[in-house]
């Protein structure tokens, strides 16, 4: 063994809560304006979270590899 503990909580895991809050807080983005290139806010906000969630997962993955 290399001495690293498997499992357990690490502070970087708190980043995984961010996409849930951003996507599940519907009253925040339940509107049409501002539109972006003709796409209502309701849709492009959710599409933006797809990319942000992938970025957050990558950050957590890299941080897990270093610890």
C-alpha positions in Angstrom: 0.0 0.0 0.0 1.1 3.5 -0.6 -0.3 4.8 2.7 -3.2 6.8 1.2 -6.6 6.4 2.8 -9.3 5.1 0.5 -12.7 6.9 0.6 -13.5 9.4 3.2 -14.4 13.1 3.0 -12.2 15.7 1.5 -13.0 19.5 1.2 -12.8 19.3 -2.6 -15.9 17.1 -2.5 -17.9 20.2 -1.5 -17.5 21.4 -5.1 -19.9 18.6 -6.1 -22.7 20.4 -4.3 -22.5 23.4 -6.6 -24.2 21.9 -9.7 -27.1 20.6 -7.6 -27.7 24.0 -6.1 -27.4 25.7 -9.5 -29.8 23.3 -11.2 -32.3 22.5 -8.5 -33.0 26.1 -7.5 -35.6 26.4 -10.2 -37.2 29.8 -9.2 -33.8 31.4 -10.0 -33.8 30.5 -13.7 -37.6 30.1 -14.4 -37.8 33.0 -16.8 -37.3 33.8 -20.4 -35.0 36.9 -20.2 -32.2 37.6 -20.7 -32.1 35.7 -24.0 -28.8 34.7 -25.5 -28.7 34.5 -29.3 -32.5 34.1 -29.3 -32.4 31.2 -26.7 -34.4 31.9 -23.6 -32.5 32.1 -20.3 -34.3 29.0 -19.0 -32.6 26.8 -21.7 -29.1 28.4 -22.0 -28.7 28.4 -18.2 -29.2 24.7 -18.0 -26.9 24.1 -21.0 -24.3 26.2 -19.3 -24.5 24.0 -16.2 -23.7 20.9 -18.4 -20.3 22.4 -19.2 -19.8 23.8 -15.7 -20.5 20.4 -14.1 -18.0 18.7 -16.4 -15.4 21.3 -15.4 -16.2 20.8 -11.7 -16.0 17.0 -12.0 -12.6 17.4 -13.8 -11.3 19.6 -11.0 -12.4 17.1 -8.3 -10.9 14.2 -10.3 -7.5 16.0 -10.6 -7.6 16.9 -6.9 -8.3 13.3 -6.0 -5.4 12.1 -8.0 -3.0 14.4 -6.2 -4.1 13.4 -2.7 
